[in-house]
Structures are given as C-alpha cells and as structure tokens.
Amino acid sequence: MAGLTCLSLSGCHRLRKLPESIGKLRSLLQLNLLYTRIKKLPNTIGDLKRLEEINLRFSQIRELPSSIGQLKALLNLNLQHTKITKLPTSIGYLKRLECLFMAGSKIRELSKGIGMLENLKVLDFHNCKNLDGEIPSKIGRASSLEVLDVAGRKVSKVPTTINQFYNLKELHFGDCHKLERLPELPASLKVLCFGAGTVLGTPRQTPSKWREKSAKMKDWSITWPPQLWALDIYCDDPRSLTGLPSSLSLLELRDVQSPIKQPLFSNLKYLKHLSKLTLFRCWSKEIEFDRLENLLRLNVTESEPLMMLSGLSNLGKLKELTVRSCSQLIEIRDLGEVQSLKELLIRKCSSIKWLPDLSKLHRLQTLLLFNCESLQGLPDVPTTCHPYFHGCPMLGESGDAGHELLARFAQSIKLKEWKEFEQLEGSSSVSAARLRRVGLLINQNLDQSEP
C-alpha cells in the first residue's frame, strides 16, 4: 500500500471516518471521497506531501483540519456541495493550488488566506447561498486567477483590486442583486456574466417597477474589456442593449421581462462578430429578429409566454436553430426562407401545429422534432434531409434512430463549444476542459441527450 498513488472511495455511503493511518500513504496523488459520509478528515492528512487532488464533493464533510495547509503539492481541492462553513486560515499555505471548487457548499465567508494562493487559477463559489457580505480585498493578491465565479450569492461588494487580476478570463456575478456596483474590469476578461441591476446599484424589484426605473446600458459607466468574447446577462429591459461591446462572439440574454414593441435586436446590428445568440426565459409573446449578419447559431429556450418567432429571414448566415420548452409557441415565421439553415431542433413546444414548407432549404441536413404534442404533420423537406421525431403522437414514431440522432446532435454541439472555449484558453495554463466545468455558457443548447 505504501506505493498507492490513487485512492477512490467514491460511493461508499457507509464510510464515516478515515483512519489516522492514511497519513502513511506517502505516494498518494489522488484522494476521491465523493458521496461518502465522512464528516472530518484526520490531522494526518497533512502527511500526504505528494497529494495533488482531493475530491470531497457531495460528502458530509463539515470542516477541514488546519493540517490541510501542509499539502504543498495540492493542485485541486473540490468541496462542492459540502457542509463546510469556513475554510481554515492555513488554506493560504497551499502555494501550488490551482483550482478551488466550493459551488453549492454551506460556506459563510471567504478566508483571507485565499489571497495568499499565488498560483490559484479557478475559484468557484457559485450558488453558495450562505455566503454574504464583501469579498475580501486581499483576494486581489491571487494574481494568477483566471476564472472567478461568485454567482447566485448575497455578495454585496467586490474589491476594486479585481482589476489587478491581469490574467482573469472568466468572471461570473450572475444575479447577485445585492452587489452594489460593477467594479472596473481587467482588460484580459473574455467571459462575463452579471445582472443589469447590479451595475445600477438598485435593489431587486418586481418586473413592473424595474421597467419604470431601468436605465439604458449606454448610460452606464462601463469600460468594456477590449477582448470580451462572451457575455451572459440577466436583462430585464431590452432597451438597455445599446452599449454592448462590439467584440462579442457569444451572447446570452436571460429573463427579458418588458414587452417588445420593436425588433429586439435592432440595436445590435453593430455586433459584427456575433456568431451565437441564446435567449433564456424571455417573457415576451413575440420576438422579431433584425439583421444580425454573422449569426450562425440561435437558441431560444424556456420562454413560456412566447407565441411567435419572426424575422428569421434577416439572419442570412444562420446554420443552427434550436427552440426548446416554449409551450405556447404556435408559429415560426419565415423559417422556410432561411436558406443557410443546416440543423433544426424543436423540442417540448406543445402548442405548435404546423411548420412551413422547408423544401427550399437545400442545405438542411438535420430536422429533429421531440415532444411537440400538437404537431399535425411533417413539413416538406429537401431530399437530403431525413426528419426524426419522437413524442409527437399525431406523427407516430420514427424509431430509435431519432434518439441516436439527438444524442449525436448534442455531441456535435459540445464539440463546437469545445472549439469555442479553446479560443478562450490561448496561452493559459488552465485547460479548456477545466474552463468548461465552471463556465455558465456551456450548457445552453442541449442539457440532456434524451428527448
């Protein structure tokens, strides 16, 4: 056992305690305690001088021993969904630590020792609902940081020293509605997620009050990072979309609340590099697209009140269209005129009865229809396209091939997103795969391979 390098006890649900003798495994590199009932680590854990990775995700761990600071070789510490409320100050002695994951944990405050982690590249505190107050200013000393996720928490203030993160590429505030103001952003930033109310310094309001008091983004004092590549924004009012950075390639809009009286994206025509657009929980009854000349992929998801999509003929280069979980959608206008379209997925749109003639879409290769209970017939399609459907009772079943094709379609999207995130990686020492694990722009197309 002395030469053991990997110890995985994952899924040992009855395991409640590690023996003190674990400190004798001096060659151990990886320790996996996923889904165990361990509440405390023995102090001898600090004797594992070669240990590089600890996974305590979904365990019952409540605290870390101070000896954790003796793990000089530790690179990755995963404490996601644990009951840990506080990190020991000795955490700052982990000089080689690159990734600290605490998403969904019970953590209540950030240790100042985090600022001493000079090689820390990924810091993930996403959805830690007990975390309140300010992020300590000393965190600015972690100058190697590349990914910082503080979304979904009660954070009220971010230190101005964040602009000293010269290597920061991803920053996620999400809908931190207590956050008073968006600080000056580092020029290296490529991915940003935040709520519009954050920058305005206003408390969370009901949608009606928000519409009355919201300001336009062009009035915000934001200096956009010159390399900003992807933006994920909680946007109550689409009128605020006039000042977005022209460098954007990926844009996700969430929770658009106010009625749309003009084409939603008429102010976005200057986004010449925009290739992918996602609308998530859009509360308008109709969305009319204006000219986005380089848009290749469009995803409209979980927009329950939506009844009509129109203006698709203005998207001259659109190759992929995904419409999912829009239960009141009855019409996709101009769909038969999108000559560039190659892939079309409509899923869980229970009100749509008919699709327009698609026979002129000579580039269309993939047509997937899933759980569209009211769909009464298949559209005409070019001979090169073979439609697949499932859960559409009026159409029957197209067999297991539909399941297989949906899985392949999901995989193809993942491969495309992989390539996009490789653009983020650049000269970074953090892999694209690691960025994908913590990013919020990853799961926008298909979160499952089954219909």
N, C-alpha and C positions, 0 to 999 in steps of 0.2 A: 504493500500500500504506500510505501514511502515515495515511490516514483509516480504516483497517481497525479495526472495533470487536469482531469475534468471530473467533477462530481456533480451528477444531476439527480436530485431527489424530487423532481417536478411531479406533482400529482399525488404525492404521499400524504394524503389528507389526515392521517392519524399522527403524523410526525409533529411533535410539540416542542422538542428540545434537541439541540445538538450537543454532543459530549465535549467536554473540555479537551479531550484528546485530538480533536480536529486540528488543533494547532500544530500537530506533528506531521501533517501532510505538507511538508515544506516545498514540494514540487508543484503544488496545486496552482493552476492558472485560471480555472473557471469553476464557480460555485453557483448552482441553479437550485433555488428553493421555491420555485413558482408553485402556487396553490398548496402550500403546506400550512400547518397551524402553529408554526414557530412564532413565539411572541418576543423572544430575546435571543441575541447572539452571545456566545460565551466570550469572555475577555481574551481568550487565547486566539481569537480570530485575527488579532493583530500580529500573530507569529507567522502568518502566511505571507512572507515577504515577496513572493513571486506572483501572488494573486493579481490577475488583471481584470476580472469581471465578476460581479456579484449580481444575481438576479433574485430579488425578493418580491417581485410583482405578485399581487393578489395573495400575499401571505398575511399572517396575523401579527407581524412584527410591530411593536409599539415604540421601540427606542433602539438606538444604535449605541454600542459601548464606546467610550472615549478612545479605546484602543484601535478603533477604525482608522484613526489618523496615522497609524504605523504602517499601513498598507502602501508603501512607497511606490509600488508598481501598478497600482489600481488605475485602470483606464475608463471603466464603465461601471456605474452604480445605478441600478434600476430599482426604484422604490415606488413604482406606480401602484395606486390603489391599495396602499398600506395604511395602517393606523398611526403612523409616526406623526407627532405633532410638532416636534422640534428637532433640529439637527445639532449634534454636539459641536462645540467650537473647534474641536480637533479636526473637523472636516477640512479646515483650511490647510492642513499639512499634506493633503493628497496632491502633491505638486504635479503629478503626471495625469491626473484625472481629466478626461476629455468630455465625457457625457454624464450628466446627472439628470435622471428622469424621475419626476415626482408627480406626474399627472394623476389627478383623481385621489390624491392622498389627503390625510387629515392635517397636514402641516398648517401651523398658525402664524408663523413668522419666518422670514428668511434670515439665516445665520450670517453674521458679518464675515464669517470665515470664508464665505463663497468668494468674496473679493480677493482672497489670497490664492485662488486657484488659477495660477498664471497660464496653464495650458487648457483650461476649460473652453470647449467649443460649442457644446449643446447644453442649454439649461432650460428644462421643460417643467413648468408648474401649471400647465393647462388644467382648467377645471378643478382647482383646489379651492373649494368654496369657503373654507375656514380662514384662508389667507386674507388678511385685512391690513389696511394702512399703507405706509410708504415702502417702496423698495429702497433698501439702504444705499446711501450714496457710495459707500465703499465698494459696491459691486462693480463700479467703474474701473477698478483695478484689474478685473478679469479681461484684459485687453485682447485676448485671443478669441473671445466669444464670437461665434458665427451664427448661432440660432438661439433666440430668446423668445420663449412663449409664456406669457402671463395672462392668457385669455381666460375669460369666464370666472373672474375672481373679483374681490372687493378692493382691489388696489386703487388707491386714491391719488398717488403721486409717483412719478418716475423721475429719478435724478437727472439733472441737466447733463451730468457727466456721461450720459449714454452716447452722446455724440463723439465721445472719445473711443468708442468701440470701432476702431478703424477697419476691423475685419468682419463686422456684422453684416450678414447677408439676409437673414430672415428675422422679422420682428412681428410678433402676434400679440396685440392687445385685445382683439376680439371685441365683445360688447361689454367692456369694463366701464359701466356707466358712472362709476364713482371717480373715474380718472378725470382730474380737473382740466388738464390741457396736454396736448401732444407736444413733447419736447422737441428741440432741434434734432433732426435725424442725421445719422452718419452718412457720408457720401457713398459708402460702399454698399448700402442697402439695396437688395434686389427684390425682396418679397415683403409686403406689408399688409397686415390685417388689423383693422380698427373700426370703431363705430363713429358715425358722423357726429353724434352728440358729444363724443369725447373731446374733440378739438374745440367745440364751442364752450366747453366748460359748463354745460347745463345739465341738471339732473334728468333722469329718465322721466319722460312724460307720456301721457296717452297719445295715440297717433293724431287725434284731432288737435290737441294743444300743440303737438310738435309741428304740425303743418302751419299753424298760425305764427309760430315764433322762429321757425328754422331760418337760418341764413344760407346764402349761397356759398358754395365752396370757393368761388372766386374772391369772396370777402375774407377768407381765412388767411392767416399769416403763416402759410406753409411754404417752405422751400423744399420742393420735391428732390430727392436724391437723383442725381443725373443718370444712374444705372438702373433705376427702378423698373423691374421687368414684369412683376405680378402684383396685383392689388386685389385684396379681398375686403370688401367694405360693407358694413351694415348701413344701408342707405334708406332712411325713411322717405326722403323727398327727392325725386329725380331731378328737380330743378337745381340741385346742388352739384350736378355733374358737369359743370362747365370748366373746371380748372384742373382736370386730371393731367398727369404727366404724359407727354407725347411719346415717351419711350416704352409705354406699356405694350406687352405682348399678350398677357393673360389678365382678364378682369372678371371678378365675381361680385355680383350685387346681391345682397341679402335683405329681405324684409322691406322691400319698397312698399310704402303704405299709401301715399297720396294718389288720387286719381290722375290718370294721364290724359291730358287734353290735346297733346300734340305728340308727334313721333318721339318715343322715349329717347332715342339716340341721335336726335337731330343735332345735338350739341357735341357729339362725339366723333364727327367726321374727320377731325384733325388727328385722330389716333391712327396714324398710317401704318403702325406696326402691329395693331391689334389682330391676333390670329384666333384667339379662343375667348368666348364670352359665355358665362354661366349666370342664369337668373335663378335664384333660390328663394322660394317663398315670396313671390311677387303677388301683391294683393289687388292688382288691377284686373278689370274684366276684359280689357283688350290691350294688346301690345302691338304697336305698329313700328316696324323697323325702317330706319332710314339708311342711307348709303354708308356701309362700312366696307370699303373696297377690298380690304385684305383679310376679312374674316373667313376662317376656314372651318371652325367648329363652333356650333351653337348648342347649348344645353339649357332647357327650361324644365325646372324640377320643383315639385311640391308647391305649385301655385294653384291652390284650390279654387279661388274665385274666377280664374282665367277662363273666358269663353271663346276668345278668338285670337289667333296669331295672324298678322297680315304684314305686307311689305317685304316678304321674303325674296321677291324678285329683285329687290335692291341690293341683295347680298350676292354679288356677281361671282365670287370665288368660293362660296360655301360648299364644303365637301361632306361634312357630317352634321346631322341634325338629330338630337335626342330630346324627346318630350316625354316626361315621366311624372306620374302621380299628379295629373291635372284633371281632377274628377269632373269638372264642369265644362271642359273644353269640347266645343261642338264643331269648330271649323278651323282649318289651317289654310288660309287663303294664299293664293299664288304659289302653292307648293309645286304644282306642275310646271312652273316656269323657271325653276332653279336648275338651269342646265348643267351646272358644275357638280351637282349632288351625287355622291357615291354611296353613302351609307345613311339609312334612315331607321331609327328605332322609336316606336311609340309604345309606351308601356303604362299600364294602370290608368288609362284615360277612359273611364267607363261611360261617358256620355256621347262620345263621337260615333256617328252612324255611318258616315261616308268619307272617303278620301278622294281627292280629284284624280283625274287621268294623269298617270305618270309615264305614259308610253313614250313621251318625247325626251325623257331624261335618259339619254343614251349612255351616260356614264354610271348610272345607278347599278350597283352590284349587290348591295345588301338591303333587304327590307325585312325588318323584324316587327311583329305585332303581338303583344302579350297583354292578356287581361284587359282587353277592350271589349267589354261585355255587350255593348250596343252596336258594334260594328256589323253592318248587314251584308257587306260584300267586299271582295278584294278589288283594288283599283287595277286598271290596265297598266302593265309594266313592260319595259323593253325585254326582248328575248334573252338578253344576257343576265337578267335579274330573276332570281327564284325566291319568291316570298316565303317566309316561315311564320307560323302563328301558333299560339297556344293560349288557352283560357279565353278564347273568343267563341262562345257557344254557337253563334249563327254561322260560323265558318267551318266548324268541325275541328279536326286536329291535323297538323301536318307531320305528326310523328316525332320521334325522339331527336331527329335531326335539328329541330328548332332549338331544343335545349343545348345541343352541342354547338350550334352556330352562335347562340347568345354567349356561351362561355368563350368561344373563340373571339367574338366581337369585344367582350370585356377585356380579354387578354391583349388584343391589338391596341386598345385604348391605353392600357397600362404601359405597353411598350413605347407608345408615342409620348406619354407623360414622362417615362424614364429618360427619353432623349431630351425632353424639355428641361428636366431637372439637371441633366448633365451640363446644360448651359450655365446653370447656377454654380456648378461645382468649380469650374475654372481651375485656378491653381490651389484651391482649398485642399486641406488635408482631411476634411470631413467628406466622406463618400456621398454620392448621390443617393444611395440606398438609405443612408442614415438621415439625410435631409427629408426623404420621403416619409420616414417613420414619424416625424414630428410636425410636418407641414400641414396646413389646412387646405391647401389647394390640390390635394392628391385625390380625394375620393369624390370628385364632382360628377363623374359620368355614370358608372355602374358600381354600386356598393356591394352587389351580390351577382353571382353568375346564374342564379336560378330566377325564373320569372315569378 
